[in-house]
């Protein structure tokens, strides 16, 4: 998670949060949710994240919404990154939807795992 957190911080992500979905969801282990300040900011964060993780052999399995920049979903299998325009983040409220998922800090996860969580 540390590489993801650093890449998002490099691009001034707003209100980044990591939800631990292990035991709650069979599709992925973590959701990383963050906001940008505009469509261009959201697209820029997504592009930067993909570029930052690629040299470590970490590439998304699936990407949605990059052209529009309103809600970009980067599916890395073990973790899924949701980058939102603030209005859409408020509307969809993923943190509330997954309210039973523990919120973890990237720093705590970095001690035991890499950017891809426990797998890579």
C-alpha positions, 0 to 999 in steps of 0.5 A: 500500500505504501507505493500507492499512498506515495503515488497518490500523495505525489499528485495531491490526492484528497482524503485518501483512505484504505479499506481492508476488505479481507473477509468481507469481499471475495473480489479484492483485499483492499479498496483505496479511495481518494478524490481529486479536485477536478476531472483533470486532477483525477485523470492525472492521479490515475495516470501517475499511479499506473506509471509509478507502479509499472516499474515494480511489475504492478499493472492494472488488470482493468481500468474504467473511467479514465477518459472522463475523469469523474470516477476512475477505477483501477483494478489491480485484483488484490486491490482496487483504486477508486479515484473520484471527482468530489461530487461523485464520491459524495454521491456514491459514498463507498466508505459508508457502503463498506462501513463494516470494513476496517480503515487501515493506514498505508503506513501500517500496511507497508510494514507487512506488505508491498503496494499490492497488499500481500500479493503482487 
